[in-house]
């Protein structure tokens, strides 16, 4: 029987604000068993870029990562945000280790090819080093993954945190019984964006298609749900979309095959 592993992805807003970060750390520390955390940090990167006089360009919700922006996101994601989380977890008795994809060659990516948009130094994931991650996890070390990978040729790459969480979950499902939890500010996927209590409890592919067709699910939630179904197809046991307050609980929206 495989050991259980909970992989939790949290958005930048949650880890960038003092109160929400404190609640996240408390809730994450209380999760029993093996666990792994993936975080964002886009707002902090944008604020630092502004202070440095560097323009932030976003296309379809994705950051254009030129040379200067790459330096900023590496400092913010791999440094400030990541180490604040690690320090907070250590204070709560969680033996956390902050990692980018370059550390111990944990995640390799390829630079996204130029098509309609040149996203610059953005990485599309190619390989997750599951032996290294599994070894750390089985030693009761909790990996905290920043949304940065590398190309194996000395270049860091900005990589979507949802994708990192999903691909890590897929890879590690070969060794662990994986539950993937996407956390954000809402209680789950909502049928009415103005009603925080209108949580859709379960979504399968047919329901997903109907919700997209009706315009209930749109924007960034569409790729999040697509990643969820792909994770289930690849062997992940369960995917949940919920709020940070519900980490470790079977509440929110459960994604089913």
C-alpha positions as CSV (number, residue, x, y, z in Angstrom):
1,X,0.0,0.0,0.0
2,X,1.3,3.4,-0.9
3,X,1.9,6.1,1.7
4,X,-0.4,9.1,1.5
5,X,1.1,12.4,0.2
6,X,-0.7,15.7,0.2
7,X,0.5,18.3,-2.4
8,X,-0.9,21.8,-1.8
9,X,-0.6,24.7,-4.2
10,X,-1.3,28.2,-2.9
11,X,-1.5,31.4,-4.8
12,X,0.7,34.4,-4.4
13,X,-1.9,36.5,-2.7
14,X,-2.1,34.0,0.2
15,X,1.6,33.8,0.8
16,X,2.3,37.5,0.3
17,X,0.0,39.0,3.0
18,X,0.9,38.6,6.6
19,X,-2.4,37.5,8.0
20,X,-3.2,35.0,5.3
21,X,0.3,33.6,5.3
22,X,0.1,33.0,9.1
23,X,-3.1,31.2,8.7
24,X,-1.7,29.1,5.8
25,X,1.3,28.1,7.8
26,X,-0.8,27.1,10.8
27,X,-3.2,25.1,8.6
28,X,-0.4,23.5,6.5
29,X,1.6,22.5,9.6
30,X,-1.5,20.7,10.9
31,X,-1.8,18.4,7.8
32,X,-0.9,14.9,8.9
33,X,1.5,12.7,7.0
34,X,3.8,13.4,4.1
35,X,3.2,16.7,2.3
36,X,4.7,19.2,-0.2
37,X,3.9,22.8,-0.8
38,X,4.0,24.8,-4.1
39,X,3.6,28.5,-4.0
40,X,3.2,31.6,-6.3
41,X,4.3,35.2,-5.7
42,X,3.4,37.3,-8.7
43,X,2.2,40.3,-6.8
44,X,5.4,40.6,-4.9
45,X,7.4,40.3,-8.2
46,X,5.2,43.1,-9.7
47,X,5.8,45.4,-6.7
48,X,9.6,44.9,-6.8
49,X,9.7,45.4,-10.6
50,X,7.8,48.7,-10.1
51,X,10.3,49.8,-7.5
52,X,13.2,49.0,-9.9
53,X,11.5,50.8,-12.8
54,X,10.9,47.5,-14.7
55,X,7.6,47.3,-16.6
56,X,5.6,44.1,-15.9
57,X,3.7,42.8,-19.0
58,X,0.9,40.3,-18.6
59,X,-0.7,38.6,-21.6
60,X,-3.7,36.3,-21.0
61,X,-2.8,36.0,-17.4
62,X,0.8,35.0,-18.1
63,X,3.8,37.1,-17.3
64,X,6.2,38.0,-20.1
65,X,9.6,37.2,-18.6
66,X,12.4,39.1,-20.3
67,X,16.0,39.2,-18.8
68,X,15.2,41.8,-16.2
69,X,12.0,40.3,-15.2
70,X,13.7,36.9,-14.8
71,X,16.1,38.4,-12.4
72,X,13.2,39.9,-10.4
73,X,11.1,36.7,-10.2
74,X,14.2,34.6,-9.3
75,X,14.9,37.0,-6.4
76,X,11.3,37.1,-5.2
77,X,10.0,33.5,-5.8
78,X,13.2,31.7,-5.0
79,X,14.3,34.1,-2.2
80,X,11.9,36.4,-0.3
81,X,8.6,34.5,-0.7
82,X,10.1,31.0,-0.5
83,X,12.3,31.6,2.5
84,X,9.6,33.4,4.4
85,X,7.4,30.3,4.1
86,X,10.3,28.0,5.0
87,X,11.1,30.1,8.1
88,X,7.5,30.2,9.2
89,X,7.1,26.4,8.8
90,X,10.3,25.8,10.8
91,X,8.9,27.9,13.6
92,X,5.9,25.5,13.6
93,X,8.0,22.4,13.8
94,X,7.8,21.5,10.1
95,X,11.2,20.6,8.7
96,X,10.8,22.4,5.4
97,X,13.3,22.8,2.6
98,X,12.8,25.6,0.0
99,X,13.6,24.6,-3.6
100,X,13.6,25.9,-7.1
101,X,13.7,23.4,-10.0
102,X,17.4,24.0,-10.3
103,X,18.2,22.8,-6.7
104,X,19.3,19.1,-7.0
105,X,18.0,19.2,-10.5
106,X,14.4,18.7,-9.2
107,X,12.6,20.1,-12.2
108,X,13.8,20.6,-15.7
109,X,12.0,22.6,-18.3
110,X,12.4,23.8,-21.9
111,X,12.0,27.4,-22.9
112,X,8.6,28.0,-24.3
113,X,8.8,28.3,-28.1
114,X,7.7,31.5,-29.7
115,X,4.2,31.3,-31.3
116,X,1.6,34.0,-31.2
117,X,3.3,35.5,-28.1
118,X,6.9,35.5,-27.1
119,X,6.7,34.8,-23.3
120,X,10.5,35.1,-22.9
121,X,12.2,33.0,-20.2
122,X,9.1,30.9,-19.4
123,X,9.6,27.2,-18.9
124,X,7.4,24.3,-20.0
125,X,8.1,21.4,-17.7
126,X,9.9,18.4,-19.1
127,X,11.0,16.2,-16.2
128,X,10.4,15.9,-12.4
129,X,13.2,14.2,-10.5
130,X,10.9,12.0,-8.4
131,X,13.7,10.0,-6.8
132,X,15.1,13.1,-5.1
133,X,11.7,14.4,-4.1
134,X,10.6,11.1,-2.8
135,X,13.8,10.6,-0.8
136,X,13.4,14.0,0.9
137,X,9.7,13.3,1.6
138,X,10.4,9.9,3.1
139,X,13.0,11.5,5.4
140,X,10.2,13.7,6.7
141,X,11.6,16.8,4.9
142,X,8.8,18.9,3.5
143,X,9.7,20.4,0.0
144,X,8.5,23.9,-0.6
145,X,8.7,24.5,-4.4
146,X,9.0,28.0,-5.9
147,X,7.6,28.5,-9.4
148,X,11.0,28.4,-11.0
149,X,12.7,25.7,-13.0
150,X,15.8,25.4,-15.1
151,X,16.9,24.2,-18.5
152,X,19.9,22.2,-17.5
153,X,22.1,24.6,-19.4
154,X,22.5,27.3,-16.8
155,X,19.3,29.3,-17.3
156,X,16.5,29.7,-14.8
157,X,12.9,29.7,-16.2
158,X,9.7,31.2,-14.8
159,X,7.1,28.4,-14.6
160,X,3.5,28.4,-13.7
161,X,2.9,27.2,-10.1
162,X,-0.3,25.3,-11.0
163,X,1.6,23.4,-13.6
164,X,4.4,22.6,-11.2
165,X,1.9,21.3,-8.6
166,X,0.1,19.2,-11.2
167,X,3.2,17.7,-12.8
168,X,4.8,17.0,-9.4
169,X,1.6,15.2,-8.4
170,X,1.5,13.1,-11.5
171,X,5.1,12.1,-11.2
172,X,4.9,11.3,-7.5
173,X,1.7,9.3,-7.9
174,X,4.0,6.5,-9.0
175,X,5.3,6.2,-5.5
176,X,2.6,7.8,-3.2
177,X,-1.2,7.9,-2.9
178,X,-1.4,11.6,-3.9
179,X,-4.1,14.1,-3.1
180,X,-3.6,17.4,-4.9
181,X,-5.1,20.5,-3.4
182,X,-5.4,23.8,-5.2
183,X,-6.0,26.6,-2.6
184,X,-7.1,30.1,-3.3
185,X,-9.3,32.8,-1.6
186,X,-12.7,31.1,-2.3
187,X,-14.2,28.0,-0.7
188,X,-14.2,26.1,-4.0
189,X,-15.5,26.5,-7.5
190,X,-18.6,28.7,-7.2
191,X,-21.8,28.5,-9.2
192,X,-22.3,32.3,-8.4
193,X,-19.2,34.4,-8.2
194,X,-21.0,36.8,-5.9
195,X,-22.0,34.1,-3.4
196,X,-19.1,32.6,-1.5
197,X,-21.3,29.8,-0.3
198,X,-22.4,28.6,-3.7
199,X,-19.7,25.9,-3.8
200,X,-20.1,23.2,-6.5
201,X,-19.3,20.1,-4.4
202,X,-18.3,17.8,-7.3
203,X,-17.2,18.3,-10.9
204,X,-16.7,15.6,-13.5
205,X,-15.9,16.2,-17.2
206,X,-19.5,16.4,-18.3
207,X,-20.3,19.0,-15.6
208,X,-17.1,20.9,-16.4
209,X,-18.1,21.1,-20.1
210,X,-21.6,22.4,-19.2
211,X,-20.2,24.9,-16.7
212,X,-17.8,26.3,-19.3
213,X,-20.6,26.4,-21.9
214,X,-22.8,28.3,-19.5
215,X,-20.1,30.8,-18.6
216,X,-20.1,29.7,-14.9
217,X,-16.4,28.6,-15.2
218,X,-14.2,30.9,-17.0
219,X,-10.7,32.6,-17.0
220,X,-8.0,31.0,-14.9
221,X,-10.3,28.4,-13.5
222,X,-10.5,26.6,-16.8
223,X,-6.8,25.6,-17.0
224,X,-6.9,24.8,-13.3
225,X,-9.7,22.3,-13.9
226,X,-8.1,21.0,-17.0
227,X,-4.9,20.4,-15.0
228,X,-7.0,18.6,-12.4
229,X,-8.5,16.1,-14.9
230,X,-5.0,15.5,-16.4
231,X,-3.7,14.7,-12.9
232,X,-6.4,12.2,-12.2
233,X,-5.8,10.6,-15.6
234,X,-2.1,10.2,-14.7
235,X,-2.8,8.4,-11.4
236,X,-3.4,11.1,-8.8
237,X,-6.0,9.8,-6.4
238,X,-7.9,13.0,-5.6
239,X,-8.0,16.6,-6.6
240,X,-9.6,19.3,-4.4
241,X,-10.1,23.0,-5.1
242,X,-10.7,24.8,-1.9
243,X,-9.7,27.6,0.5
244,X,-6.6,27.6,2.7
245,X,-8.9,27.5,5.7
246,X,-10.0,24.0,4.6
247,X,-6.6,22.5,4.0
248,X,-6.7,18.9,5.2
249,X,-10.4,18.7,5.1
250,X,-12.6,17.0,2.5
251,X,-14.4,20.3,1.7
252,X,-14.5,22.5,-1.3
253,X,-14.9,21.2,-4.8
254,X,-13.8,17.6,-5.4
255,X,-12.8,16.9,-9.0
256,X,-13.8,13.5,-10.3
257,X,-12.9,11.6,-13.5
